[in-house]
Amino acid sequence: MTMNKKITTKNFFTNNSQLLVPLIAILLLLIFNLIRDPSFFSIGVATNNNGDPVLQGNLISILNGASELVVISMGMTLVTAASGGQDISVGALAAIAGSVFVKVIKSGGTISPALVLGAFLLCSLVAMIFGCFNGMLVSAFGIQPMIATLILFTCGRSIAYWINGGATPTVSSPIITAVGSFIPGVPVPTPILIVILMAIFFGLLFRFTTLNLYIQTVGINQNASRLNGIHVAGIKLLAFILLGLCCAVAGVIGVSRLSLINHETILLNIEMDAILAVAIGGNNLGGGKFKMLGSVLGAYAIQALTITLYAMKVPSTDVKAYKAIVIVLLVVLGSPVVKEAMARIRRKLRGRRSTALAKEV
């Protein structure tokens, strides 16, 4: 019984070894904050402007503030695994989706749940069409993902600007406010609930389809995938379309937080954080095997670092520099070179232990 338990534990850590880097990063940040300020972990209940009880605290801020990044990181993981490259247009695409969402809301008269749902569905369709455009460039024309998505990265925010006639319209409504903050009577921020829904969506998608297996197979060896009857171009295209959906969800969250659309600032530079989240999550940026949970943990690690720096009164102009230093360390620790060096050390230690046991016998 004990032996089986040990083997099971060993297999668990072996199968989930790529999650160690984001888990260690989060653990170190938690320990650092525990030493620096134990009250960092306190979660309280406050009353919002509507008189409803809501949760507040640094941990809630981390989970809430990372919502857009987590959602986009999920889609970025699929694109990275399938195509062996990254989509750098996700921020611009989220701005387009947000602009379409606001355009429909503003032109629909009275803001009702049905109108908001219709606006979300339309902006999701538009985002998936743009994702399909990126995917066609990659899958049909063989363009490197970063180069292919550079087109939308360059012009996407201008398109978002044109959609609303160069304005930054507001969408003041209790429904929009609830999407970006709290649903009346629910103490948990709505963006956190949306992240949970997206996680359930992908969990069910992977549970009842073979999409995750196909994506990994295509990312590992395209020629072998073709010989096994997998439509390589179709899998890549689907990955970009799903990323478009993720961008739409993130764009709607971003718009709902502020109740307006600003094409220049909404989710600015989020593409870089999303790529880093995928890397910190232990996923190979060259494609192939992936763990979406790793990217999610990587996104939360980035947000935890940001909240920690702000809690330390670091000026906002210096936050990116400190983040860069820490992220470089995390990426280096998770690099294949360091992993191989650690593996060699472990093999040597096991060899010495085996030799010592043999001598004792």
Order of alpha helices (4+ residues) and beta strands (2+ residues): alpha-alpha-beta-beta-alpha-alpha-alpha-alpha-alpha-alpha-alpha-alpha-alpha-alpha-alpha-alpha-alpha-alpha-alpha
